[in-house]
Amino acid sequence: MNRGRRRQHEDDDYGGRYFKKRRTNSEHEIGDEDPLRTLIYDVGEKTKASVESSIEGVSKMLEVDLSSQKVKILETLLEVVTKQPEKCTIYSTLVGLLNAKNYNFGGEFIETVVKDFKERVKSEQWTLAEYCLRFISDLVNSHVISATSLLQLYDAFMDVAFDASSLQARRDWVVYAILNCLPWVGRELYDKKQQTMERLMITIDNYMKKRNKKHHGLLRVWLVDDPHPQEEYLDCLWTQIEKLKMDGWNEKHIIRPYLAFDNVLCEALQHNLPQILLPQQQGPVAYPLPSVVFRMFDYTDCPEGPVLPGGHSIERYLIEQELRAILCKYNEDRKECVAALLDYPHNHRVPLEYIIVEVIFGELFRLPVPEFLQICYASILLELCKRPGSLVPQALAQTTELLFDRIDTMNVSCVDRFVTWFAYHLSNNQFRWSWEDWSRVVGMDPQHPKPKFVSEIIQKCIRLSYYERLSELIPKSLESLLPPACEPFYKFDSQISGKIPGLAQATQLQAAFREKISMEQILGILKQVPNPLDPDLDMDLDKWSHNPLAIQVFAQTLFMLGSKTITHARSALLKYQGIFSTILKDTTEDGHLCVLKSAFEVWKKDTQMLGVAVDLLLKYRIVAFGSVANWIFTKDMQPEFTRIYLWEILHQTIRKMNKNISRLSKELAEAKEKVRMAENSSSDSETEEKSHPKDKALLDIPSDDQINAMEEKLEAQQAERKDSFLIIFQRFIMILSEHIAQCDTNGKPVNTPWYQWTVGRLQEVFMQHIDQVYQYSSTLETLLFTQDLDKNILEIFEQFKALKA
């Protein structure tokens, strides 16, 4: 390696920086128990000595212990590859020094890390596999691995990328894994094997030109590219790598301590990598989904000081990757996470707070779903604001205004997340905000995203506080967006309803609940409710016929009984679920819809309690999952169709279905495992069993009938989920097709605010439940998303399929 390159990096401000270690409890335990492992974990930490001196000292100490502690040293070095990826170059330098002194140890370490890489890929630990491959690549810089063998590995991976029989998700990951390594090793490979490196770049470029990017539109946070383009992640990284190549593979971010040991390392014998074959694709494999690079700021948005790196600079990519790694590592401890973010080693060279905010919002708005719960990102942002002298409050204020200004073209799922985050943030800051600045939205179309956003924010804030407080804080100019007070409405209240059918029985029912009479007596009261479907029907106390008015009377009266708190509602439904079973026994889905309609009438002004009520109705199996889907698309719910709470109920319903199926699948698998183990055990001790027979029931081993019953229950739940998804997508197609036809007939534009919301909700169902919906993609394509469908609707389904193609 030439001296000029070495001096260039030694003179760089980054070259002498130290790493600040923030250790988790498990790592403290490792350090307390084993000094050798502590020594390896702490190499390069901030001490009086330089990073290079620390590495050299540790390498000499490990060299002495190699004969007696080789296995432990190998295990610990393997651990830090994935547990401390931010110190990749430090550990590659340490391995390089050990290899220079002990060639056999270097060979054993390579075998170990290659084996670990294969295991990570096999177990679908993609991020950890990327760390392993990057470390393997960086070993070329420390003269442990030859450049030729690494390029041969890259070429073998690119053969996989051009395998047309493989999923694109698999091929994309292979290309991404290579590109992710090039900032570390590109310069060394180019210096030593320029022609081979050029061929690799041409091969990657050919792949990038041919790959399908139909999924791009489904992953965009905004529908337009102004002011920041919504670039597909692999396209953006490839552009950054190409720019790095144009800059001579020179970057100013990665510390390279091995350059200080060039005289020692260049004399070391190098190893060739063993053959690494990626496992064949067998069965469903959860490859990483594609994404879109989130951009919110440019250099003009940041205050005076360090300049924000350009969107296509490799430094921007490296910084963002390291900040995401910190979020991932400390996601369960917001204080540790914030400390690690603000202690970021390169904070003096970039507007750190602005990049942190952009990265966190990029993760919050990640589609299909964020990696962690939304509260994780919200609590980290809140903790960042508490730090003295932090610029995060200023950056968040700018963020809110930027997002609000661009909300017209924002993805509907991201609008929901924006609403949820901002309401939570306001609730922790006494709801202080310049509300008057948003008064301009009052005169807009109520379905326009801006007034809709402000209205939803106010309603979320009421959930997190109470109505009177928000009504005092909201200025008069926004009073029209303030919802009515959160009070239940009882249709059969004699003081407001006058004489309506069912009123007399509702009054009797209220008294019956207070007096705690028997279930039979309550059913007797409900039998007296006139049946609007057949007024001349004779009452028969022994047989129940479908009576929507009786269902409404009972449901509304019961909901009012439990209207004080969630606990009251749960207790009331649990106590009287037997009544529901009776009055809904011989009804069609109309009975379930009647119950849901009654819940809506009672809780229309308190959408939080409405969600709770629907959840309880599902929990106690009073209504079916498919009924909730049908209810949401009824005409009665059309005025509520664009409100967030309604879709929270739908997704809550689908998640409950998925949870039930997962539970039943687990129980069935455990039962079959018990049977298998019992059969194995009995075959091993057949003689003992004959002399001492045991009852299966005493061993808690399920019988064949029990196994069959569990399988039937699981199949029924899976069929119900499939039917529910078919109902949901069918209803979407119907209402969107009707809207498009009406607009064409009347000569009006199709792309109305209502159309944008509805299309966004269709996309949201696909995205939030991607794994479940994908199972039925063939059925959906055959029955619903046929080629004669409007191209705008069909395109959404095609984009969805491309996500896992």
NORGI-V568349 format. One record per pair of residues at least 4 apart in sequence whose C-alpha atoms are under 6 Angstrom apart, sorted by the first residue. I is the first residue (numbers start at 0). J is the second residue. Records with the same first field share a line. If there is no record, write none. Layout:
BEGIN
I=J / J
END
This chain:
BEGIN
5=258
9=14
14=254
17=45
18=44 / 45
22=26
30=37
37=41
42=53
43=50 / 53
48=52
58=62
61=65
64=68
65=69
79=83
80=84
81=127 / 130
91=138
92=141 / 257
94=98
95=141 / 143
97=101
98=102 / 105
99=267
109=113
116=128 / 131
119=124 / 128
120=124 / 128
129=176
133=180
137=184
138=143 / 144
139=143 / 144 / 145 / 146
141=257
142=264 / 269
143=269
144=269 / 270 / 271
145=269 / 271
148=271 / 272
160=170
166=804
167=171 / 804
168=286
172=176
175=179
181=185
186=248
188=192
189=193 / 196
192=196
213=798
214=798 / 801 / 802
218=366
220=409 / 410
221=408 / 409 / 410
222=408
224=228 / 229
230=235 / 291 / 292
231=291
232=290 / 291 / 292
239=311 / 312 / 313
243=248
244=248
261=265
293=361
296=300
298=307
305=348 / 349 / 350
306=349
307=349
308=315
326=330
329=336
333=379
346=351
352=391
353=394
357=361
360=364
361=365
362=369
363=369
364=413
365=369
367=766 / 767
374=378
377=420
384=391 / 392
391=395
399=403
402=406
407=448
411=759
418=456
422=456 / 459 / 460
425=430
426=430
438=476 / 477
440=450
445=450
446=752
447=752
448=452
454=480
461=465 / 466
469=473
485=604 / 605
487=601 / 602
488=601
489=601
491=502
492=496
493=497
501=528
504=508
505=552
511=515 / 516
525=549
528=549
530=534 / 546
545=586
550=554
551=555 / 597
555=597
558=562
561=567 / 568 / 571
572=576
579=583
580=584
583=590
586=590
591=622
592=596 / 630
599=603
602=609
610=648
616=621 / 622
617=622
625=723
626=630
628=727
647=651
660=664
663=713
677=681
681=685
687=691
688=692
695=700
701=705
725=729
732=736
739=749
742=746 / 747 / 749
750=754
755=759
763=767
765=769
769=773
778=782
779=783 / 784
780=784 / 785
790=794
END
